[in-house]
Amino acid sequence: MVLILAHLLTHDDKITRRKVLGLILGIGGIVLANVDKVAGGGFQVGGISMRGGKVFLLISSLAYAFAILYGKKALKTIPSTRLNMHQLILGA
């Protein structure tokens, strides 16, 4: 997720073959770890049952991706301790 957002939101981060391979392997691992044989409750995405907890994990990974991109840009102008404080306060 960070790879895609960084490419779309910043000018200095380019997508390379190694990054794409890592993205494919990572997504493949997530899919294999979360495939449910029996679909009960939640909603289905390509045969994968997306129950409440898994949805929240996806939302948190999106928030983490934005935090990484924000941190990379913000560290150019503010001290790292202040950035850490802001992220901890907003995350609480």
C-alpha positions in Angstrom: 0.0 0.0 0.0 2.9 2.3 0.8 4.4 1.6 -2.6 1.3 2.7 -4.5 0.6 5.7 -2.3 4.2 6.9 -2.4 4.3 6.6 -6.2 1.0 8.6 -6.5 1.7 11.2 -3.8 5.4 11.9 -4.1 7.6 12.8 -7.1 10.8 11.2 -5.9 9.6 7.7 -5.3 9.6 5.5 -8.4 8.2 2.0 -8.8 10.9 -0.6 -9.7 10.7 -4.3 -10.6 12.0 -5.3 -7.2 9.3 -3.2 -5.5 6.6 -4.8 -7.7 7.9 -8.3 -7.0 7.9 -7.5 -3.2 4.3 -6.2 -3.5 3.1 -9.3 -5.3 4.8 -11.6 -2.9 3.4 -9.7 0.1 -0.2 -9.6 -1.2 0.0 -13.3 -2.2 1.1 -14.1 1.4 -1.8 -12.1 2.8 -4.3 -13.9 0.5 -3.0 -17.3 1.4 -3.1 -16.6 5.2 -6.7 -15.3 5.0 -8.5 -17.7 2.7 -11.5 -19.2 4.5 -12.8 -22.6 3.3 -16.3 -21.9 4.7 -17.8 -18.5 4.0 -19.8 -17.6 7.1 -20.6 -14.0 7.9 -18.8 -10.8 6.7 -18.5 -10.2 3.0 -16.6 -12.0 0.2 -13.7 -10.6 -1.9 -12.6 -13.2 -4.5 -13.5 -16.1 -2.2 -11.9 -14.5 0.9 -14.2 -13.9 3.8 -13.7 -10.4 5.1 -15.0 -10.3 8.6 -14.9 -7.3 10.9 -11.4 -7.7 12.3 -9.8 -8.2 8.9 -11.5 -5.0 7.6 -10.1 -3.1 10.5 -6.6 -4.5 9.7 -6.9 -3.2 6.2 -8.0 0.2 7.4 -5.1 0.3 9.9 -2.6 -0.6 7.1 -3.9 2.3 5.0 -3.5 4.7 8.0 0.0 3.4 8.5 0.9 4.0 4.9 -0.2 7.6 5.1 1.7 8.0 8.4 4.9 6.8 6.6 4.5 9.2 3.8 3.6 12.1 6.1 6.6 11.3 8.3 9.0 11.2 5.4 7.9 14.6 4.3 7.5 16.1 7.7 11.0 15.1 8.9 12.5 17.6 6.5 11.0 20.5 8.5 10.4 19.4 12.2 12.4 17.4 14.7 11.8 13.6 14.9 10.7 13.8 18.6 8.0 16.3 17.8 6.8 14.2 14.8 6.7 11.1 17.1 4.7 13.0 19.7 2.2 14.2 17.1 1.7 10.7 15.7 1.3 9.2 19.2 -1.3 11.8 20.2 -3.3 11.4 17.0 -3.1 7.6 17.2 -4.4 7.4 20.8 
